[in-house]
Amino acid sequence: MNGPLLRRVLAAVGALAVAALAVWPQVFGLSGVPVIANAIAVRGLMATGALLLALAAGVVLLVRRRRAPAAGRKATRTWAWVVVWCVLVAVGHVAVLTARGLSGVTGAEPAPAGPGRTVVLELNTQGKVPAAALAGLVAERRADVVALPETSRATAERAQAMLAAQGLHYRVLAEVLSGGTNPSTAALVAQHLGRYRVVQRGPAATFAVAGSGPPLTFVHTTAPVDPTLTRWRTSTRAAVAACSSRPEGIVVGDFNATLDHPAFDLLDGCVDAASVAGDAGVATWPTALPRWLGTPIDHVLVDPSVWTVERAAVLRPPHGADHRALEVVLTPAG
């Protein structure tokens, strides 16, 4: 193989390796390292950026082809490869999101579930959603289990009182799970599921409750903002592992992680409900971006031998929340 041909082959292999890193860093074990972990969380944004780069490179390519003499063909070939590379990266990201499910990307919401189902609702309120709006959402969706990261016990109790006035009775549980302005995670559990009490507090990520109904674990992990991401990796792993440690239960909350991140290697027989239902590609955060451009970091995890996922939906949140609400409808398996 002559020198120029070898260089072209090596360049092509290197470009494909970089494209693989951009689309599937798990191959290299890098999906949990700084920068890459943050980038892979926003596949829609990455795909859009790659397409815009392809468009810009395409314009440069056309200009060079019109202006450059035959001696400039090497440069035009380089720009052509840039276009191809960008398109491959964009298609790769879109393919992954499509495989995970984009059924809710249009924003259409299903009717509330009928009787005989367990409805799990999750909404990070950013501490800004008033109790009346929470009560309205819970009542409308007929939720049985409601996880409310970044929500104070006081707000949850006010929502509880408003629901009780409508004949809907819930128990309130709350723990401090994260730092920042709104560290509390609250939960509303329908009284017909039985009496619940806090039985375990995890390492800055989860708290578990037990009662006569299914075991429940509520999650709000550390965000991936520390320089080494060590605390983020620890808390997300603890959150995902909570499902396999209590396989008959339901784990729900803001995981600050997507299915691409290392924590989800610990599912160990559990499943992400939105993925099963074909909705795991729809972004739950932030509400400022379209559903196809943000990141799906809110999850419900269950053991499929215990629970059947009937459906999942990403719902419009009440005003003030920076997350969209995630609703999952479950029935006992078998």
Secondary structure, 3 states (H helix, E strand, C coil): CCHHHHHHHHHHHHHHHHHHHHHCHHHHCCCCCCCHHHHHCCHHHHHHHHHHHHHHHHHHHHHHHHHCCHHHHHHHHHHHHHHHHHHHHHHHHHHHHHHHCCCCCCCCCCCCCCCCCEEEEECCCCCCCCHHHHHHHHHHHCCCEEEEECCCHHHHHHHHHHHHCCCCCEEEEEEECCCCCCCEEEEEEEHHHCCEEEEEECCCCEEEEEECCCCEEEEECCCCCCCCCHHHHHHHHHHHHHHHHCCCCEEEEECCCCCCCHHHHHCCCCEEHHHHHCCCCCCCECCCCCCCCCECCEEEEECCCCEEEEEEEEECCCCCCCCCEEEEEEEECC
